[in-house]
Amino acid sequence: LPVLHLYVFDPVWHAGRTRLCGFPKTGAIRNRFQIEAVRDLAERLREKGHVLNVRSQLSTQQCFEELCQDYSINSVFAFREICSEELRVEREVREVLRKHQQGTLSLFWGFELYHHDDLTFDPKRPRGAFNSYTAFRKRVEEGSAVRASHLETPSFASPAIRWSRGDAEVPSVQRVMGSAYRADLDPGEEQDPRAEIRWVGGETAALQRVQHYLWDEDSLGLDYVGATMTMDPAKSCMRDRAMSKFSPWLAHGCLSPRKLYEEVKRYERERRKNKSTYWITHELLWRDFVRFGSIYAGTSIFLLGGPQKVQPNWTWSSDRERLQRWIEGETGFPFIDCFMRELKTTGYCNHMGRETAGWFLIADLGLDWRMAAEWFESVLIDYEPTANWYNWTYRCLPAAAKVPADRLSSLEILKWGTQHDPDSTYIKRWIPSLSSLPGTVAREPWRLGLNDSDSVSADGLRVLPKSGKFSVSQGPLEALISMGFDQKDAAMALYQTWEDADAAAALLLSDGANEAKMDEVAQDDDDLARAVALSLGEDVSAPPRQPGFRYGVDYPKPMIQPVSLMNTEQAEDEARQHQSRRDQQIAASKRQKGSGGQSFQKPSWEQARREWPAETPTAARPQNRRSRGYEGSGRNWNRSAASTKAESERGERGERTQNGRRWGNRAMGG
């Protein structure tokens, strides 16, 4: 029988709007990716002598009404879907076929790694399989096998049909979105210079990415960290090449998870088998967990209380102004804002960014999480309904156990920021207004406001407060004094360099102190500064230097009261050391490209993971001031005996739980 290949750009998906907030249901970024994927499919079919028919600006139901009028249909083939809106479309198609006495709708499992029929349990009656990801993983791995990807390869023996009603060409983003299109939310086809890659839709680009990441660059076994590896101190998921970036192609059906699984296994045989190759297969399995878990959960993943019927002892807020600040990356917390700005610009941020943004939105802002899930649905390039909505209820909704207050409680945004981005490189990439600040301050800019200092000088030095009062840590100060520097000068230099002892020593040994004093003069009296410059023989015709960073102007102050963790500088140093050692290991391995490396033993790896700290750093302790320092007032200097007592958000170490559910490291995007 002849075959008619069909793709429908149904306005329900491509031009529709979300229910609560009215966001475009599919934003411009994902629409463009889908259009590229359809064009690629059309070209690949053409190479086989077949043709792809495209319809737009009519519903799937209307399209099949016309199809039944023009043809006698033997059977319709499509992939199975899970969620309610997709199932509604399936019902409508079945009803059209029944009404016209045409063939049947035959659906196939193809999105998942493990085939539904190979599971040892029925997802509708799972007998505990979805109590946790670990329970699901053990049930699947012990009794199921991944089917061979070649079974998915179609046969092109039948002749193809070109439908006369089909569109002359694949439509544009503006055409498929209609009135939902917003130019300000469309970054266009050019890659943002800050983004690691620009995704191009289609199987051709997907297979090229697999070839490049696994085989050309050897990144899977060397650079890969994975979407959910947040606790290994040697691995930062905020670095380039740390993520495979396969998720958009997997979500759109451009890349078969079974084909990717086979490539990973081949990589293990021919290159190396290690924690990274194990971890990527684990994350493929996570996709199955949320997919099959959504069969069991049903429509509860779209309800405010989720499958667990969470009812916090506080009232959810629908404050759109607060939501908009979160969307725009203007919360005043750089670790959250860098991810939200990346997401809006590229349609992607890593799992850690999505998860911590979700915790912050629920636990600290108290906002209705469904509004945020709708934003993710609109903007994510790798959106898939179960991956988005199930993850919000499973991973983020337990944060509702906290009571939103005026003080930051989601300490992960500080702990993980310190561990994964110790120099704030990633933060500065997406928030360039913070680029002149030292790493610690760029991650916690509220430190600038602790001592009446709201700016830094043009050369990056912190300006001494006008009150003359400030404090510095005792250890670095004593180190400078032991080098022979004056106590007062050493304290001032330490303050100006954010307590970087090496930078302070360099400042004291140079003319930097005089330059810093001149910066202070320039701030108070520009004319006097020019006179001083003239007396020093400097060119006063040059334009004045731009003012330094202005806290609260160049970057917003926090929406709620911030905190700072104890021993941040020490944690930064430890992260740098761990990551530096890993960089050296990667460099050595790349010099020996093709070697098998060390063998990987899964039981030993799982045991090591259990000995790591809690997967969310519940033992992290905030501080409001730097402890044990010096205070200066005018010319009188006195050792300060006062120190701020560290506060503990929670006394216990271990994992956060809500209704017995483990807050583990699982993926919203990969």
Secondary structure, DSSP 8 states (H G I E B T S, - for coil): --B-EEEEE-HHHHT-B-TTT--BSS-HHHHHHHHHHHHHHHHHHHHTT--EEEEESS-HHHHHHHHHHH---SEEEEE---SHHHHHHHHHHHHHHHHTT--EEEEE--SSSS-GGGSSSBTTB-TTTTS-HHHHHHHHHHH-----GGGG-----S-B---TTS-SS---HHHHHGGG--GGG---SS--TTSS-----SHHHHHHHHIIIIIIS-HHHHT---TT--S-TT--TTSTTSS---HHHHHTTSS-HHHHHHHHHHHHHHT--SHHHHHHHHHHHHHHHHHHHHHHHGGGGGSTTTTTT---SS--B--HHHHHHHHHT-SS-HHHHHHHHHHHHHS---HHHHHHHHHIIIIIT-B-HHHHHHHHHHH-TT--HIIIIIHIIIIIGGGGGS---SB---THHHHHHHHH-TT-HHHHHH-GGGTTS-HHHHH-GGGGGTTT--BB-TTS-B---TT------HHHHHHHHHTT--HHHHHHHHHHTTT-HHHHHHHHHSSHHHHHHHHHHHHH-HHHHHHHHHHTT--TTS-------BBTTTB---SSB--EETTHHHHHHHHHHHHHHHHHHHHHHHHTTT---S---HHHHHHHHHTS--SS-TT--EESS--S-EEEETTEEEE---------S-S--S--EETTEE-----S--
